[in-house]
Amino acid sequence: MADRNETAQDETIRDLARAAMAESEDAVDVEGDLEMIRRRAAAGDGGVVVAIPPSRPRWVVWASAAAVVALVAGGLVVALRPRDPDTVRTAAPPTPATTQPAQTTPPETDPPATTTPATTEPTPATTVGGVGPSPAVGPPIVVDYASPPPLIEPVPFARLPLTPNPDGNGVQVAVRRDDVVVVQPGSGDLSVVDWAGAARRVDLVEGLRSIVAGPDDVVYGLRSNLDDYNVFRLVAVATDGDLSGEVVAEAEVPSVAYTELPVGALGHGPDGVVDRARNVNATLIGYVDENGDPLAWWGADPPLLVAERSGLAPFYVTQVSQLGGPTWDLQVIADPAAGDPYIRWSPPAPTTGGRVVWTTAIGPDTTPESDFAVNSMPVIALLEPDGSGTWVRLPEEWSVASSDVWGTVLLRTSDGVVELAMLDDALAQAAPPVDPADPPEATVEGELAIGVQCVDELPCTGLANTTDGRIVAYDPVDETLTVLGPTGMSIEAVVALGEPLADRQGYIETVGPDDVVYVGALTTDPGDQVFDLLAIPLTGPNAGSVIATWSGAAGVGDSNLVPTAEGLAVVECCGPDFERPTPDDDVIGWVDGNGDQTTFDGVVFQITLRDNGNDLIRTDGGASRRFPLPNVASGQRGMPFVVATDDGGALLRTSLGPDQQYIVRFHTDWEEYRVDNTDVFQLDPGVGVVLLQPTGEVVVRDGDRFVRRTLESVGTPGWPGSTESQIDPWIVTAPGLNDYIDENQPVWAADPISLAYQLRPQIFPNEFFTAEYDAATGVLTMTNGGFLDDSVYAVEWQIQVEQGSDGLFRFVSGSWGQQCQPNRGQQDFRPELCI
Amino acid sequence: MLVAERTFDDYFRDCYPGLVAFGASMSGDREVARELAQETMLRAHRRWDELQEYDHPAAWSRRVMSNLLIDRFRSNRAERSAHDRVDVPLVADIDGVAMRGDGDTPVRSAGGAVERWAELISPLTARQRVIATMYYAEDESVAAIAAALDMSTGAVKSALFKIRRRLRRSIGEEATDG
């Protein structure tokens, strides 16, 4: 309950908030601003360039303005780089295109009139940019020139001779389902290149710009109109069949709007070729087949995309939205010397797998003397259907030439050769082979999406893993179960509990199959301090409700509830069982989301102790693997907390005392029967690990935060070396130990007993280990016995240690002796061999 | 019964002042608030035929405004981060508040309630600012906030817990600082 001070603070907060609202409302000129809206609406929002992300990206405004200047200048290219975009006013937007019948009297440059009139009805322009509420935007997908994304290496699948092109016009490329169409200015033909790299030439009387290919054997592109300079012809040219190379349909588009187009300005829409760059998503010409007959799109509609950009180079944000789909927030931090090459910005485009690509360049301008920047370091954003995305970097000489649902074509022109490669091939080559035994290291550290909340001192928010690695939090304040993503940094769902459990000291025990959470809570009998176990589904019609209760089953004495295939086995801490759990243990059977009995087919664990072994056994279906327990985990009470890791190993939490907490990272690369002591981490003082994660990280509590950490950041790995014992003289040395301590300042060197476990990191079945330190003499005495040896029963080491000015203990000298089995020699520890 | 047809002008007069106030309270900058509120209203105007059929067109505009504010905040944060990297001095952040040369610590002068509220919520994330303003300034219920922001009520409660804790701490520090 909030105290009086907090209540007063809340009132202060509320008063200030209300005062701010009132103050703001009073200052609003409602009628004046309403008039402004009327004007803007009447002007199509084109008359004023506002400082907010406009409904049309600014660069569209600039490009249109540049086109106007170019036209007015009568062909003179006016280099306009709008350093001050707010001074630029929009040109008239392009008018909706209408599909025209193919001319029965074609221009002189075209073949005789053999074209079939296109019967496609004009498609009204549809602009999706800037209309309606902003869709949900995913997390920022950032590219930063200071830490460039990974470089991919395109693998050419085709090489064509480069046609000399003194005008410097670019090679035109368009991807189709079964091939790629290439048009080289001045070549007099186009090339149809299949995936094996074989090229077939098709004569062209006139070149094509901004080409789009398919469906069917047709390529679409822009041509000038010698009869009317105010319009361009958007023609459909057959690439196969009787009319190969001929125009089979065409439409007109205003030349003012389609001058200086970026790569990929035209693309595929559901009904025809659409404008991706100017009048975004307007259909410009309907699809036709190689004879000019109307043609429907093949398969699912291609996605319609829109990009809105805010900011200027070197840093800007582009939001790419898919109509009816996700919005990706792309944040670009380019080199300070990068410019705004607006003419080169390509619009977003679909690619394979439902993904979207968007390209830019984040390096410095390579032509600083020019008015138009040509930035280096080309990068591609790969945007996934789930709203996520990544960046990759292209080699300098490569660029994206075409992208559509059939793939993304990369282009390089050099040494008289045009080379084509597919982005998917480059990505596949760049992706490292997946080795189940060696998965990529998770490197995500940071604060979880939920914090710690407590009701008084207890209960507080508790965490557990689902069987597939997500995190579930029980929040006793909100009385909710929150499901987080695997990294814990995103919230997937919040499930309100059907009944409050905080008053019953509720805590989360585990999550079983079918996403059923098992929560411990005091029994409802007020006089009884026994905990019940409650089953609560996270999903389905019973989400948040208690669907099963086991009275007195949780928190009884020193028992642990250990997941098995059948349910939670009740493992007693201190009984005679040296296998935990055993088949004889009581089991609380798993239930599914409806309360029906079910089983768990995931990884389960068992430990063996004493002469049954000294192992952790990981069982995944029919396959089991034994890991030897390190010395720090060999004296277990009950069952330690263990989590299966994704790499086939496990994380285990254990302790030797309040200041000696350990996490053991069992790894599949351990030698058989040997502990790798560098995977035994002693936690730094004060670190409270609350959850082990399948990815190998841990979640620690830091005040009122939960923070995900690597083991290396919360603890110190064990000493990688080992002691060496000699006979005559009976001395023991620790080569390299002091140097290691000097260099790494390990936490285990701060305490002689912890140091003892570094000198003897592993014991074997049936063995025992003790360590005592005499502060007066500085002697650390370690005893290891119970050997399954018919001669030696035990060994004792006397280690002289010294504490340095840094507080850490170091090895000075050591001696050792043997204690023999009965009738096999001395019964005390002496520097003599047993017989 | 005849129901008088509601015009866009009526809708504008009802909603616009609140949107500006909401934006100003969150950003601390009346001009930013005005621009974003105008953008919201312009979008509403474009689709008024559809909007006027809504039971609560004001909720639609609130959602658009919230998204614009959050987007603006994120964009600005990215720019600020980039400015820091390239060592470009920044003259103002989203809140219109002058920043020191390191672009880190806001330097504020005593202002009105808008500025004081914006300063109080400035440590919060963009979404938390929206939630805080809706909750404290507009007395919106948890359910209404959840509906407006397309969040679960549990997520709103969780956010409010953090917001409350943070604001209490700030208020407490203010009191201590005198």
Interface residues (C-beta under 8 A of the other chain):
Chain A: E6 Q9 D10 T12 I13 R14 L16 A17 R18 A19 A20 M21 A22 E23 S24 E25 A27 V28 V30 D33 L34 M36 I37 R40 A41 D45 V50 A51 I52 P53 S55 G130 V131 G132 P133 S134 A136 V137 P140 V142 D144 A146 S310 G311 P314 F315 V317 Q319 D329 Q331 I333 P336 I450 G451 Q453 D475 V477 D478 T480 T482 I491 A493 V494 V495 A496 D704
Chain B: D9 F12 R13 Y16 P17 G18 V20 A21 F22 A24 S25 R30 A33 R34 E35 L36 A37 Q38 E39 M41 L42 R43 H45 R46 R47 W60 R63 V64 N67 L68 I70 D71 R72 R74 S75 A78 E79 S81 A82 H83 R85 V86 V88 G112 A113 V114 R116 W117 A118 L120 A132 T133 Y136 A137 E138 D150 S152 T153 G154 A155 K157 S158 F161 K162 R164 R165 L167 R168 I171 G172
